[in-house]
Amino acid sequence: MIDSGGESTGSEASLTAVSAEKLEGKNTSPQPDNSPRSFAVVAGMGFELAGTTVVMAGIGHLIDRYFGGERGLGFAIGGLTGFGLGMLRFILKALKQIEESNA
């Protein structure tokens, strides 16, 4: 091995770095405080997006049946509208979560 001027390498160096880090009180690995909660929030946002899409598509389907439409135009418009509204809400909630985590 080549001597690099007294600096230790390998497992000895990592042990020294870890013990020095503990002494200084620094923690370089970010660990979320509430990871189960944040997962539940994101999962809830996904279900909300899907639910909005399904409900609006269902309303469009009912409109199609009421007016006797055979092409499913109301279903398509309702589904796309529901997805758009759900995605808008999803983005707004995600931005709010980001702002809260940075504060």
C-alpha positions, 0 to 999 in steps of 0.5 A, a space after each residue: 500500500 502507498 502511504 498517503 501522508 499519515 491519513 488512515 484509510 479503510 475501516 480504521 478511517 471510518 471508525 475515526 470519522 464516526 467517533 469524531 462525528 459523535 463527539 461533535 454532535 453532528 448527524 449527517 444522515 437525515 432521518 425523518 421524524 414522522 415517516 409513517 405519518 408522511 407515508 399516510 399523508 401521501 397515500 391519502 393524497 393518492 386515494 383522494 386523486 383516484 376517488 375524485 376521478 372515479 366519482 366524477 367519471 361516475 357522474 358523467 356516466 349517469 349524465 350519459 344514461 340520463 340523456 341516452 348518450 351512446 358514445 360515453 362523452 359525459 363519462 370521458 369529460 367527467 373522468 378527465 375533469 375529476 382527474 384534473 381537479 384531483 391532480 390540482 388538489 394533489 399538487 397543492 397538498 404536496 407543495 404545502 407538505 414541502 413548505 411545512 417540512 422546510 419550515 
